[in-house]
Amino acid sequence: MALDDDLMFIAEEAELSCKNGQPILNLPIYFENSDGTDFPFPAYVSAYLNIYQGKGETLLKSYTSQLTRNSAIIVLNLSASDMTFGSFGKYYYELGYVYSGGYTVLLRFGNFTVQ
């Protein structure tokens, strides 16, 4: 992840996976600028994780209160019921944050595999 020359964040594609019905507890996801310094999350209000049937398809799950931020880290705390899906397979996710004014910044996206 990095800020480009116009100070716009460039989201990173990365795969995530989980076991169906198993919680994800205290999973830290680190964010940094291209020079290796911590990403500052300017005007941070909250974080979000959205899981879709597929890219550009139906939203299946949306999480906000289960995500917290500590410096340049977003921590996921998702219960077993949060991580229960109707079927195994590949989904699509977007992880980002909301900043003051209600605007969103996409941080990571990609395949979300449920095993």
C-alpha positions, -999 to 999 in steps of 0.1 A, spaced: 0 0 0 11 35 -6 3 71 -12 8 82 -48 22 115 -59 -12 132 -54 -14 118 -19 -41 94 -29 -41 59 -13 -35 30 -37 -54 -1 -26 -36 -34 -26 -50 -67 -39 -46 -95 -14 -63 -128 -7 -80 -136 26 -94 -170 37 -113 -184 66 -128 -217 78 -166 -217 76 -180 -211 111 -147 -204 127 -141 -170 144 -113 -146 133 -100 -131 165 -74 -103 168 -62 -106 132 -40 -75 126 -37 -61 91 -8 -36 88 -8 -6 64 22 14 54 33 40 29 56 32 1 86 45 21 78 20 49 64 45 74 30 38 90 0 48 71 -16 77 91 -53 70 83 -61 107 78 -94 119 94 -103 83 103 -138 76 116 -143 39 112 -132 8 92 -154 -16 72 -151 -51 57 -176 -60 30 -179 -95 16 -197 -100 -18 -209 -130 -37 -183 -121 -63 -167 -89 -77 -195 -65 -86 -221 -89 -72 -245 -90 -42 -232 -78 -8 -235 -108 16 -219 -94 48 -208 -60 61 -188 -55 92 -179 -23 110 -181 -27 148 -160 -58 146 -130 -38 133 -108 -15 153 -77 6 145 -45 8 165 -20 32 148 -14 17 113 -32 -15 120 -68 -26 115 -77 -55 138 -105 -80 128 -126 -96 155 -153 -117 138 -174 -142 156 -182 -177 145 -217 -165 134 -200 -136 115 -179 -162 96 -207 -186 88 -214 -188 51 -241 -208 32 -215 -226 12 -178 -230 7 -160 -213 -21 -146 -180 -34 -162 -147 -26 -149 -112 -30 -140 -87 -2 -132 -50 3 -115 -36 34 -114 1 39 -121 30 61 -145 59 64 -131 94 70 -148 126 82 -174 137 57 -186 101 51 -161 94 24 -145 60 20 -110 48 12 -105 13 -2 -74 -3 14 -74 -39 3 -96 -61 -19 -95 -95 -35 -107 -131 -33 -121 -142 0 -120 -180 2 -143 -199 27 -130 -234 34 
